[in-house]
Amino acid sequence: MEVDHDGLEVLSRAECLRLLRTAVVGRLALTSGALPTVMPVNFTLRGNEVVFRTGRNAKLDAATDDAVVAFEADDIDHVTRTGWSVVVTGVAREITDPEVLSQDWVRRLPRWVPGGGSRVVAVSIDLVSGRRVVPRIPAMDGAR
């Protein structure tokens, strides 16, 4: 197991993708109007892409024109103080091909809000990194 300088377990690409498949909500980080913004989205992994549905939104318009974005998902256990975080960097594009949009998997995409949106956005998984906070074993009294 590889550990970084902060004591966090460094996750392999395969483990990062496995963990992403277990998450329900992620955060899309993009630039809109020259300012950084982060938006929560329900998503799914499809091949080598993070895919989500959205409506018309000026902020997300910036993420649908081959923009480089980041996507993050995590799971934290506040009681045990353990968890993981995965960050993907890739290019976002709107899926507009009618043949793809008519497929069942697209209709089953989770929606953040009831009614959701009609746009489908895919983010390529070009770079992926992840870390896991592993539980620490408390030192026993008097142990050295």
C-alpha positions as CSV (number, residue, x, y, z in Angstrom):
1,M,0.0,0.0,0.0
2,E,1.4,3.4,-1.1
3,V,1.0,6.2,1.5
4,D,1.6,9.9,0.7
5,H,3.5,12.4,2.9
6,D,0.3,13.1,4.9
7,G,-0.3,9.5,5.8
8,L,-3.1,9.0,3.3
9,E,-3.4,5.8,1.2
10,V,-2.8,6.6,-2.5
11,L,-5.4,4.8,-4.6
12,S,-4.8,3.1,-7.9
13,R,-6.8,4.1,-11.0
14,A,-8.8,0.9,-10.8
15,E,-9.7,1.5,-7.1
16,C,-10.6,5.1,-7.8
17,L,-13.1,4.0,-10.6
18,R,-14.5,1.2,-8.3
19,L,-15.2,3.8,-5.6
20,L,-16.7,6.2,-8.1
21,R,-19.2,3.5,-9.0
22,T,-20.4,3.4,-5.4
23,A,-21.0,7.2,-5.1
24,V,-24.3,8.8,-5.8
25,V,-23.5,12.5,-5.7
26,G,-20.3,14.2,-7.0
27,R,-19.2,17.8,-7.5
28,L,-18.3,19.3,-10.9
29,A,-15.7,22.0,-10.6
30,L,-15.5,24.5,-13.5
31,T,-14.8,28.0,-14.5
32,S,-17.8,30.3,-15.2
33,G,-17.4,34.0,-16.0
34,A,-13.7,33.7,-15.1
35,L,-14.6,32.5,-11.6
36,P,-14.3,29.0,-10.1
37,T,-17.6,27.3,-9.2
38,V,-18.5,23.9,-7.9
39,M,-21.9,22.2,-8.5
40,P,-23.3,19.0,-7.1
41,V,-24.6,16.5,-9.6
42,N,-26.0,12.9,-9.6
43,F,-23.9,10.9,-12.0
44,T,-23.0,7.5,-13.4
45,L,-19.9,6.1,-14.9
46,R,-20.2,5.0,-18.5
47,G,-17.1,3.5,-20.0
48,N,-14.3,6.0,-19.4
49,E,-16.6,9.0,-18.7
50,V,-18.5,10.5,-15.8
51,V,-22.1,11.2,-17.2
52,F,-24.8,13.4,-15.7
53,R,-28.0,15.1,-16.7
54,T,-28.6,18.8,-16.3
55,G,-30.9,21.6,-17.5
56,R,-30.0,24.8,-19.2
57,N,-27.8,26.7,-16.8
58,A,-25.4,29.5,-17.6
59,K,-22.8,28.0,-15.3
60,L,-23.0,24.6,-16.8
61,D,-23.0,26.0,-20.3
62,A,-19.3,26.7,-19.7
63,A,-18.8,23.0,-19.0
64,T,-20.4,21.7,-22.2
65,D,-18.1,23.1,-24.8
66,D,-15.0,20.9,-24.5
67,A,-13.9,22.7,-21.4
68,V,-11.4,21.1,-19.0
69,V,-13.2,20.5,-15.7
70,A,-12.6,18.6,-12.5
71,F,-15.1,16.1,-10.9
72,E,-14.9,14.9,-7.3
73,A,-16.8,12.4,-5.3
74,D,-16.1,11.1,-1.8
75,D,-17.5,9.1,1.1
76,I,-16.7,10.1,4.7
77,D,-17.5,8.3,7.9
78,H,-17.6,11.0,10.6
79,V,-17.7,8.6,13.5
80,T,-14.6,6.6,12.5
81,R,-13.0,9.5,10.8
82,T,-12.2,7.4,7.7
83,G,-13.2,7.8,4.1
84,W,-12.0,8.4,0.6
85,S,-11.9,11.1,-2.1
86,V,-11.5,10.7,-5.9
87,V,-10.8,13.5,-8.3
88,V,-11.2,13.2,-12.1
89,T,-9.8,15.8,-14.5
90,G,-11.1,15.7,-18.1
91,V,-12.9,17.4,-20.9
92,A,-16.7,18.0,-20.6
93,R,-18.9,17.9,-23.6
94,E,-22.7,17.7,-24.2
95,I,-23.9,14.5,-25.7
96,T,-26.2,15.5,-28.6
97,D,-26.3,12.4,-30.8
98,P,-30.0,11.5,-31.0
99,E,-29.1,7.8,-31.3
100,V,-27.2,7.9,-28.0
101,L,-29.8,10.1,-26.2
102,S,-32.5,7.6,-27.1
103,Q,-30.8,4.7,-25.3
104,D,-32.2,3.3,-22.1
105,W,-29.2,4.1,-20.0
106,V,-29.6,7.8,-20.7
107,R,-33.3,7.7,-19.7
108,R,-32.2,6.0,-16.4
109,L,-29.6,8.7,-15.6
110,P,-30.2,10.0,-12.0
111,R,-31.5,13.5,-11.7
112,W,-30.5,16.0,-9.0
113,V,-33.9,17.7,-9.0
114,P,-37.3,16.3,-9.9
115,G,-37.9,16.7,-13.6
116,G,-34.2,17.0,-14.0
117,G,-32.9,18.4,-17.3
118,S,-32.7,17.4,-20.9
119,R,-29.0,17.9,-21.4
120,V,-26.6,15.1,-20.9
121,V,-23.0,15.9,-20.2
122,A,-20.0,13.5,-20.3
123,V,-16.6,14.2,-18.7
124,S,-13.7,12.2,-20.0
125,I,-11.6,10.5,-17.3
126,D,-8.2,11.6,-18.5
127,L,-6.6,12.0,-15.1
128,V,-7.8,10.4,-11.9
129,S,-6.4,10.4,-8.4
130,G,-7.6,9.3,-5.1
131,R,-6.8,9.1,-1.4
132,R,-8.2,7.1,1.5
133,V,-8.0,8.0,5.2
134,V,-7.2,4.8,6.9
135,P,-8.1,4.2,10.5
136,R,-5.3,4.6,12.9
137,I,-4.8,2.0,15.6
138,P,-4.6,3.9,18.9
139,A,-1.4,3.2,20.9
140,M,-1.8,1.1,23.9
141,D,-1.0,2.7,27.3
142,G,2.6,2.0,28.1
143,A,3.4,0.5,24.7
144,R,6.4,1.8,22.8
